[in-house]
Amino acid sequence: MSRTVHLTKGGIMHPKVRYKDIDIVSCFGVGLMHVLAVFGFWYFSVSGFIICIALAFLTGWIGITLCYHRLLTHGSFKTYPWCKYVLAIMGTFAYQGGPIKWVGIHRLHHKHADEELDPHTPNHGFSWSHMLWVLLRDPDEIDPRDAAKDLSRDLGLVIIDKLCYFPQIFLAAALYGIGYWIGGNDLGLSWVFWGIGVRTSVMYHATWFVNSACHTWGYRNFDTRDRSTNLWWVAWLSAGEGWHNNHHHQQRSASHGMRWYEFDPTYRMIQLLGICGLAWNIVEPQPPED
């Protein structure tokens, strides 16, 4: 691999990174979102906050959690092609990349969970699993898209994947333009900082905590071969993704919550799609034996 692993004095495994491994585009994008989020504190508005919450629900909980993860990665339910494409486009607004590579990375995580080829195992350190891995290029010998070849045969998803960064740019321009038209420059900036910066940064960390915190702290319902755990506050941030040990045990289950107190909002949304006739073949969970 282009990034080898070595031991530090503390015995923690860390990837040995060379300058050419750094992904400048990813560093710029992630850094820009956090800078915009900081400016949001100087341009707070109630409407900006509401836009932030609404877009977090649409792009993070539905676009990433429901679509990218449970539908495209694990096939937890089936839906119409047009509905799949609409949901995937919503995922691109989260600025976490296109659906094909996202799915490929996550499938590699499950295939090599907490092993050397796991893209973001905390075996390399908490900071690595949480964020640092995002800022580097993929190793030369590994192409995450190879793990999502089924999606690469779907022309609609291929187009969405190639154009994945344009929706966020369009949204930023629309938020500023409409905000400026309603309330002037300050409101336009507020909508951008909260609707883009704060919302995207919060969703970043909600997603990353599943990789880091849910392989570090928490409890386990199942004896899996990896370090996956269930963590309530990550489940709250990520619409149920924090019941991660359950998910590693039953990867295709539409619900990650297996006990009565493990509430999973995404599963409820999938059930709602089913009631509306937009989801079928929903994979039901098998709760642990007490």
Phi and psi in degrees as a GROMACS rama.xvg file:
@    title "Ramachandran Plot"
@    xaxis  label "Phi"
@    yaxis  label "Psi"
@TYPE xy
-73.0201  -19.364  SER-2
-116.907  107.648  ARG-3
-83.5979  173.808  THR-4
-123.089  137.066  VAL-5
-136.313  162.633  HIS-6
-90.8209  137.186  LEU-7
-88.7052  177.343  THR-8
-62.1243  -30.3017  LYS-9
-81.5342  -1.32816  GLY-10
84.2278  6.08503  GLY-11
-89.3332  135.566  ILE-12
-77.7926  130.907  MET-13
-134.32  140.5  HIS-14
-67.319  140.072  PRO-15
-89.5226  112.459  LYS-16
-105.66  135.833  VAL-17
-103.233  158.604  ARG-18
-57.4909  -36.1238  TYR-19
-69.5045  -13.7409  LYS-20
-77.685  -18.5725  ASP-21
-70.6013  129.961  ILE-22
-92.2607  101.134  ASP-23
-61.4912  -41.1966  ILE-24
-62.8052  -44.7109  VAL-25
-65.4742  -42.5359  SER-26
-59.8731  -43.447  CYS-27
-64.5704  -46.2227  PHE-28
-63.9985  -48.9593  GLY-29
-64.5377  -41.9494  VAL-30
-63.3391  -42.7781  GLY-31
-61.5818  -42.1173  LEU-32
-60.7525  -39.8695  MET-33
-71.3276  -34.9553  HIS-34
-65.0772  -44.7471  VAL-35
-60.9345  -37.3652  LEU-36
-63.7881  -39.7309  ALA-37
-63.5709  -41.7219  VAL-38
-64.3603  -22.0024  PHE-39
-60.3322  -27.5738  GLY-40
-70.518  -22.9029  PHE-41
-90.4712  -11.2311  TRP-42
-128.663  45.3162  TYR-43
-71.7848  140.98  PHE-44
-148.837  149.738  SER-45
-61.1221  -43.1438  VAL-46
-64.4814  -37.2622  SER-47
-63.6395  -40.2393  GLY-48
-64.3788  -42.4938  PHE-49
-63.7845  -42.0335  ILE-50
-61.7571  -40.2512  ILE-51
-58.6903  -47.939  CYS-52
-65.6893  -44.4039  ILE-53
-63.6269  -43.5691  ALA-54
-71.6611  -32.1841  LEU-55
-62.1175  -41.015  ALA-56
-63.9945  -46.7993  PHE-57
-71.4395  -42.994  LEU-58
-90.2752  -37.257  THR-59
-88.3683  -57.8552  GLY-60
-69.3781  -44.341  TRP-61
-87.5334  -51.7269  ILE-62
-63.4028  -49.9106  GLY-63
-87.004  -57.6029  ILE-64
-66.8243  -53.3177  THR-65
-74.1003  -44.9238  LEU-66
-88.3239  -66.6968  CYS-67
-54.1288  -45.1633  TYR-68
-85.4042  -64.7303  HIS-69
-77.6719  -34.6626  ARG-70
-83.0329  -57.3686  LEU-71
-79.6549  -40.2672  LEU-72
-75.0158  -47.8926  THR-73
-112.929  -6.09717  HIS-74
58.7833  43.2048  GLY-75
-70.4463  -16.1841  SER-76
-158.879  170.5  PHE-77
-117.695  153.275  LYS-78
-150.421  176.675  THR-79
-70.7946  149.695  TYR-80
-54.6894  -42.5235  PRO-81
-64.0445  -37.3626  TRP-82
-68.1678  -40.8161  CYS-83
-58.9306  -41.8596  LYS-84
-69.7505  -39.0262  TYR-85
-62.1792  -44.3161  VAL-86
-65.0136  -39.092  LEU-87
-66.233  -38.9729  ALA-88
-62.5324  -39.573  ILE-89
-59.8413  -35.6796  MET-90
-66.1491  -33.7153  GLY-91
-66.017  -25.3569  THR-92
-68.0278  -13.3613  PHE-93
-78.9161  -9.1732  ALA-94
59.4728  39.217  TYR-95
-109.342  18.783  GLN-96
92.8482  178.55  GLY-97
-77.064  163.926  GLY-98
-65.9709  -33.0747  PRO-99
-68.8726  -50.0135  ILE-100
-67.4622  -39.436  LYS-101
-57.6802  -47.879  TRP-102
-63.4999  -42.6245  VAL-103
-59.6682  -43.7702  GLY-104
-61.6984  -43.086  ILE-105
-69.6834  -35.4312  HIS-106
-66.3536  -37.0055  ARG-107
-63.5382  -37.5199  LEU-108
-59.1654  -44.5788  HIS-109
-70.7454  -38.1717  HIS-110
-66.2837  -35.9549  LYS-111
-121.876  36.837  HIS-112
-52.6783  120.633  ALA-113
58.2857  29.5947  ASP-114
-114.454  -178.994  GLU-115
-57.7724  -37.3663  GLU-116
-89.6373  3.05102  LEU-117
-67.3493  122.839  ASP-118
-61.1685  -26.9227  PRO-119
-144.818  48.0936  HIS-120
-77.2196  140.341  THR-121
-71.1648  -0.256253  PRO-122
-60.1023  -23.286  ASN-123
-93.1242  7.37123  HIS-124
111.91  147.254  GLY-125
-61.1569  -44.6681  PHE-126
-63.6505  -34.2075  SER-127
-63.7757  -50.4311  TRP-128
-67.7362  -28.3917  SER-129
-79.6868  -44.1449  HIS-130
-145.944  -38.554  MET-131
-61.4575  -34.4944  LEU-132
-61.7896  -27.9987  TRP-133
-67.7051  -27.0279  VAL-134
-87.7106  3.90978  LEU-135
-116.692  155.208  LEU-136
-69.504  158.779  ARG-137
-68.6909  144.16  ASP-138
-55.5026  148.575  PRO-139
-57.0755  -35.992  ASP-140
-85.6532  -2.62299  GLU-141
-126.445  123.395  ILE-142
-117.025  108.008  ASP-143
-54.7566  -26.7043  PRO-144
-65.241  -22.8426  ARG-145
-63.5283  -24.8752  ASP-146
-85.6828  -0.650023  ALA-147
-132.084  42.0074  ALA-148
-65.4687  -26.8642  LYS-149
-63.2154  -37.9269  ASP-150
-74.06  -29.6258  LEU-151
-69.2445  -14.2019  SER-152
-91.2447  -0.993968  ARG-153
-98.8674  107.197  ASP-154
-58.3395  -39.8552  LEU-155
-60.8138  -44.7232  GLY-156
-69.6574  -33.2669  LEU-157
-62.3366  -43.7337  VAL-158
-64.8413  -45.5202  ILE-159
-60.6583  -40.0633  ILE-160
-64.1542  -42.538  ASP-161
-69.1317  -30.3105  LYS-162
-103.747  21.4454  LEU-163
-63.6502  -24.7697  CYS-164
-90.0762  -15.0501  TYR-165
-68.4445  -37.6164  PHE-166
-57.2724  -39.9891  PRO-167
-65.4985  -39.7862  GLN-168
-64.7696  -44.9888  ILE-169
-61.1481  -42.5344  PHE-170
-63.4066  -41.8394  LEU-171
-62.0703  -42.9149  ALA-172
-65.1922  -40.1686  ALA-173
-67.5359  -42.0316  ALA-174
-62.34  -44.2899  LEU-175
-66.8218  -44.64  TYR-176
-61.8729  -46.4338  GLY-177
-69.2903  -42.3024  ILE-178
-61.7909  -41.26  GLY-179
-64.0953  -40.6074  TYR-180
-65.7554  -35.1609  TRP-181
-82.3075  -45.0237  ILE-182
-135.994  10.6809  GLY-183
91.9685  -172.79  GLY-184
-61.4642  -43.0898  ASN-185
-63.1413  -40.8591  ASP-186
-69.6247  -39.3845  LEU-187
-59.8388  -44.4895  GLY-188
-66.5724  -38.8565  LEU-189
-59.1476  -44.7726  SER-190
-64.3867  -36.7857  TRP-191
-69.3238  -48.4055  VAL-192
-63.3271  -39.2219  PHE-193
-87.1081  -41.1693  TRP-194
-73.6827  -25.4269  GLY-195
-109.837  -61.9699  ILE-196
-65.3919  -59.4365  GLY-197
-64.2288  -48.5097  VAL-198
-59.6078  -47.4103  ARG-199
-66.9521  -41.8132  THR-200
-64.5454  -42.5768  SER-201
-63.1431  -42.2735  VAL-202
-67.8722  -34.8622  MET-203
-52.9534  -56.3463  TYR-204
-69.7842  -31.4355  HIS-205
-61.9314  -41.4282  ALA-206
-69.5004  -44.5715  THR-207
-67.9206  -31.206  TRP-208
-63.0812  -26.404  PHE-209
-63.9877  -38.2364  VAL-210
-73.7849  -36.2213  ASN-211
-97.662  -66.3349  SER-212
-62.6754  -38.1429  ALA-213
-81.7873  10.0081  CYS-214
-123.801  15.1576  HIS-215
-128.766  -48.8181  THR-216
-120.923  169.539  TRP-217
110.885  -172.293  GLY-218
-116.834  167.921  TYR-219
-128.598  129.779  ARG-220
-88.6966  -23.3364  ASN-221
-130.861  146.562  PHE-222
-89.8653  81.566  ASP-223
-87.2096  166.893  THR-224
-80.3994  -0.85168  ARG-225
-115.334  -170.17  ASP-226
-98.4892  13.4212  ARG-227
-60.0816  141.639  SER-228
-135.517  167.746  THR-229
-101.874  132.526  ASN-230
-139.804  115.62  LEU-231
-62.0678  -41.3961  TRP-232
-72.9937  -27.1853  TRP-233
-71.9495  -37.3933  VAL-234
-60.9331  -37.7293  ALA-235
-66.9311  -41.5195  TRP-236
-69.8536  -32.4359  LEU-237
-114.964  20.4568  SER-238
61.2199  41.1116  ALA-239
103.723  -7.20614  GLY-240
-69.5594  -17.2845  GLU-241
-72.6046  -10.3431  GLY-242
-83.8541  62.7072  TRP-243
-78.8892  -33.2749  HIS-244
-63.9549  -41.1218  ASN-245
-58.0021  -43.3051  ASN-246
-65.5859  -41.151  HIS-247
-65.6794  -29.2858  HIS-248
-77.5768  -38.3444  HIS-249
-129.126  80.3767  GLN-250
-64.374  -32.7385  GLN-251
-88.06  -7.44945  ARG-252
-60.7069  133.505  SER-253
-69.3161  -22.7264  ALA-254
-109.665  131.874  SER-255
-92.5485  -17.9186  HIS-256
-82.0853  127.344  GLY-257
-112.928  -19.467  MET-258
-112.85  164.592  ARG-259
-60.5852  -29.9664  TRP-260
-91.1808  -0.800349  TYR-261
-94.5801  76.5632  GLU-262
-70.069  133.934  PHE-263
-127.5  94.9109  ASP-264
-60.29  -34.1549  PRO-265
-64.524  -38.8553  THR-266
-61.6656  -39.5463  TYR-267
-64.7678  -36.9946  ARG-268
-67.5706  -37.6622  MET-269
-64.4861  -41.737  ILE-270
-61.6378  -38.574  GLN-271
-64.3563  -40.8312  LEU-272
-60.0584  -37.7253  LEU-273
-64.2547  -41.9564  GLY-274
-62.1988  -34.9261  ILE-275
-82.3625  -0.52647  CYS-276
81.1555  15.777  GLY-277
-104.867  -0.228599  LEU-278
-144.706  139.82  ALA-279
-148.664  175.021  TRP-280
51.8902  43.9956  ASN-281
-73.2121  123.876  ILE-282
-80.1822  114.927  VAL-283
-84.9864  149.935  GLU-284
-77.9374  158.358  PRO-285
-114.967  97.911  GLN-286
-58.1664  153.054  PRO-287
-68.8529  152.631  PRO-288
-79.7497  127.837  GLU-289
